[in-house]
C-alpha cells in the first residue's frame, strides 16, 4: 500500500471579509502572506502553513 506524504507547504485563500474563515485558518496554524484584489472592492486573503519536518 502506498503512503501519502503531507505537503511541505499548504496554501489557501478566502474572502478577506469572511472573518470566521480567516480566524479558523489562523487557529489551524496558517499565516497570512498577502491579499489580492479580485474585483473592485473584493479581496481575498492568502494564507500558508508549512509542515514541520
HELIX and SHEET records of a PDB file:
HELIX    1   1 UNK A   19  UNK A   27  1                                   9    
SHEET    1   A 3 UNK A   9  UNK A  15  0                                        
SHEET    2   A 3 UNK A  42  UNK A  50 -1                                        
SHEET    3   A 3 UNK A  31  UNK A  39 -1                                        
END                                                                             
